[in-house]
Amino acid sequence: MSNHKIVFLPHETKITVPDGETIIHAALEAGVHINASCGGEGVCGKCRVLIEDGTVEGGTSEKLSPEDQDKGYRLACQAVVKNDLAVRIPVESSMDASVLRRHMTPRKTAHIREMNFDELKEKGLFVAPVGKIFLQLPEPTLQDNLPDITRLISYLKAKHDEHRLDVALSVIRKIPDAMREKDFEVTATLVRPVRDVGKTRLINVQPGDTTGRSFAIAMDIGTTTIYGQVIDLISGDVLAEYGDFNGQISYGEDVISRIVYAEKPGGLQRLHEVVMNTINKVLDKIIKQSGIDHEDLSTITLAGNTTMTQLLLKINPRSIRRSPYVPAATLYPPTRAKDLGMAVGDHVSALVYPAVSSYVGGDIVAGVMGAGIYRAEKLTLYLDVGTNAEIVIGNKDWLACAACSAGPAFEGGGLKYGMRAEKGAIEDFSIDPITYEPMIITVGNVRPKGICGSGLITMVATMFEIGIINNLGKFNRDLETERIREGDGAYEYVLAWKEETQIDRDVTLTEIDIENLIRAKGAIYSGCMTLLTEVGMSLQEIEHIILAGGFGSYVDLEKAMVIGLLPEMDPAKVTFIGNGSLMGARMSSLTNRIRKDVVEVTHKMTNFELSDTASYMDNYIAALFLPHTDIDQFPKLKARLETRKNR
Amino acid sequence: MSNHKIVFLPHETKITVPDGETIIHAALEAGVHINASCGGEGVCGKCRVLIEDGTVEGGTSEKLSPEDQDKGYRLACQAVVKNDLAVRIPVESSMDASVLRRHMTPRKTAHIREMNFDELKEKGLFVAPVGKIFLQLPEPTLQDNLPDITRLISYLKAKHDEHRLDVALSVIRKIPDAMREKDFEVTATLVRPVRDVGKTRLINVQPGDTTGRSFAIAMDIGTTTIYGQVIDLISGDVLAEYGDFNGQISYGEDVISRIVYAEKPGGLQRLHEVVMNTINKVLDKIIKQSGIDHEDLSTITLAGNTTMTQLLLKINPRSIRRSPYVPAATLYPPTRAKDLGMAVGDHVSALVYPAVSSYVGGDIVAGVMGAGIYRAEKLTLYLDVGTNAEIVIGNKDWLACAACSAGPAFEGGGLKYGMRAEKGAIEDFSIDPITYEPMIITVGNVRPKGICGSGLITMVATMFEIGIINNLGKFNRDLETERIREGDGAYEYVLAWKEETQIDRDVTLTEIDIENLIRAKGAIYSGCMTLLTEVGMSLQEIEHIILAGGFGSYVDLEKAMVIGLLPEMDPAKVTFIGNGSLMGARMSSLTNRIRKDVVEVTHKMTNFELSDTASYMDNYIAALFLPHTDIDQFPKLKARLETRKNR
């Protein structure tokens, strides 16, 4: 797909965007404000721009007079970029754009890093977990009537130097027919030991030559969503991927409510069955999608937080939610997938990622493995933000970790008009610093219904930096705009008027919402601070930030630094790995080296119970400001704010 | 119970019998003939004897005149020994008893050997398979919030020097509740590795101190019957035992018909379920009988022939019955008992005895282990006779084995009036060499219905030795008795006349029955001969015979040697171990040493497929005589026969 260059006038802000992008999204990326109230649906008509050079597709509307359309005016939210353009923001939309210019920054999201199978091989980290060997066995006679399995094993020993094999009962059940189906030509599937002292397990025997087909499945068992991938163990490719909501959601949104349910009579069994139903749905989907044969599947590697893991394994998670927060186990033995209720062959093993503690679970360990922090030279901060935020800091020499309850603000929860990042959620925002008119963009470009986490961060950061919100999170009551008003018990900013929304009410951002966000970001920032304090280091020493989880994919890094959620550093040093849990599960599926290292890594990860760490509360209270009580921790922001003050 | 001495007159044959024995049984033991036709029910009135000294209980009858009763006559089958006696056999019953004397020998059964736990210990063969350790764990705090299982394992390491533990998922499921039920006082159950390189498995954790209770179960999975024992692993005692018919009997009497059924669609699944039903019935019975708690049970060790084992493990036995007779496997991995369908706890392992070949199964290997042949200095012949006869010959240096199809004659099958050794079966027999009148004793002392295996052997041996049957198994047609007659297509001997039986027909022994017996004993004897030939030895070198199986418990050894079923040797050198399969299973339950040795033993046991061994058919044909074509193999019998001929 081709890219196109756009110059936004009058300030000649340049950006390159892919073919098919709308002008309003291009403006957002470039940090150019255009008033827009309807989320991108084209009904408010405020986002008119003049196409001075080049042509666009669409963008005409009854909101524009035929004359204006003839002149080249288009609605920015409806006009699609198909070639290079010069776009002028009309003065009524941008006002004194020179002011805007100083405060708007282009949107910066983290560099995305994906797992690379070849890199694994290059770094010597690839140790094949599964071997398939094709055998042409001699036919039995009265003089040579070894048992079928002995025939196979002797041959493997003699011709393939395979020793110390453990044989599964399921293989013995299959072997008489498998051997005789294709004249004693069979393929043996060998699962290699993780440690040298271990035994190779013979898990399957198939008629004929199936050595070209060897697959595994990686799964992320999230509190909200369950993802699965089919992985080709030969090429390293992902052949199919599918995600679905964890059926347990009906029994509570977060881990605590799941634990409460599990404590009821029959509750554990129920939650176990429900998550298995979702897992089986995902398995069925990806197996069908990839067209693989169940017989060619060897392992299913699963990663999840400690509560999800215990429910998956049908272990009562009761003590996880009670001080002193003790999980039943953090290392789980390999189990037959079928015994757990998975609809796969007898021979398939379920391998469950180890955890560190009740609140730093296998999903985080998987992320640490997937992101390679345990091998990193640089001091790295790994952050997985959801309702709970997990923090890992360290490098190849040491790792410290902690979990904190951020509350649901980052997922749009607990806000007056909060919602998940679904259709109609305001996900992007800018504001005209003169008129205080907003530019709102919603998921799906429809009229707004509410605010999601990324929108919230961008709003609060933007408003804080131009002085609409002060460092306590309160609105400036002196501004001349009807958008800031005293609402139902708290001051609020009207993002969209009733008639512009889908909900027949004004959509607003309230001071209570801002307080929630400050508490959430404060919990995370102080978690990082506390971990660093405990190991005798400072935030300034962090050289690399890795974001995991849905959150990291959309957050504007500069904005996250403005509110003090992330420490201030070059956005180029922030990496986004997406679903770290799934990535780690995939890596463990692909190479035994990771499975070997992981146990060592979990032992290396020092867990801090923040509630039991003296400095945490102090750090937390200090972080309940925008960006922080100690503004010196954010020197670039401090400089910008001083420039603004002195203006 | 007290014993009493009896002197039988006129020949002053002496015997000591336990209190409560009947006189007719005492006579049988002593080798004294008394005519008797009704099996011991007291209705024929033929077995009148004169009590010359001492008194008996019962034995009066309307078959005796009041005068005779006053004189001291009693019916031998009804008179119970209560003190020392002198008993005269009336001349009309014994005729020229001096002749009898020369040919009747006292009944000799094998010396019974039972397993001895203390002996195991003395010989250094006791290596405890299960350890239970009571632990008083420190309670978790925020400063010490290790996962439950880690707390347990660390403590086991630190305080009990237990390393390299494998943890079962079922333990992780139990541990949160178990630890908290009795203030962190728990008992850990550790299953020790069979080999030094193996890992100890932590299979259970129970609240409080349960170290005094540790149990295992041993089972013999027979084609006909399934036996189970609960074993106290601390004392070595058998706490309960129960046997029941294998429910698979409805699907065929022998292994071949079971295999045929298993090959039908759904047949394998059905037979597996049916045997599991019987197993669960036996388990339920012995667990209840012994009053043990399921939680204190660690292992179930099962031994059975190869077909029974494959059906138990749900492995299709198809190729077992087809040349070249290949089983799927002879070594079976430990399996969770519950996965096989046994109604026991998640933590209980099922350990299945390894086999040698399709027809020398785990039951025989268990017998070899139980009888200790693999440790013996003496050259030993181990014989387990049923429909199939399994033969093992060897000592601590080498072991050779084979199986042969004896046919059902030893179990009373295939005979005109054959039956199992159930009520009404003629199990013992003697004959008056002058009148050819029989003395028949039935199981349950009721009127006869048919002939069982032991009765058949005794009849044929007795008749052969006094010349009623010749060495081809044919009746002497010249004898003056109406009992020998040409029956329905074959000559036969009338054991009991119609009016004396329960079946309203004469019960007879036919020449066809004798032929069946000769073929059966010929198969076994030639099997032994062939094995010895293959290893370059002779029957005369055998120093010890061990009989296993139901057969060995009742067979009259001298008679078995007369027909050429067993080689001629001192009956004192024959040992009966009963259910060798169950004994071996019990030993493996008690000590890991046996489980370690058994694999080596199976590798040592050289299996001969008789059908593929050239000398077998020659040996077989030579054995189709009474006792054998080569009478020199039976020197004592030869001498007795010559004495008779010369008389």
Interface residues (C-beta under 8 A of the other chain):
Chain A: P140 T141 L142 Q143 D144 N145 L146 P147 D148 I149 T150 D166 V167 A168 L169 I172 R173 I175 P176 D177 R180 L313 K314 I315 N316 R318 S319 S323 P324 Y325 V326 P327 A328 A329 T330 L331 Y332 P333 T335 D339 S357 S358 E609 S611 D612
Chain B: P140 T141 L142 Q143 D144 N145 L146 P147 D148 I149 T150 D166 V167 A168 L169 I172 R173 I175 P176 D177 R180 L313 K314 I315 N316 R318 S319 S323 P324 Y325 V326 P327 A328 A329 T330 L331 Y332 P333 T335 D339 S357 S358 E609 S611 D612
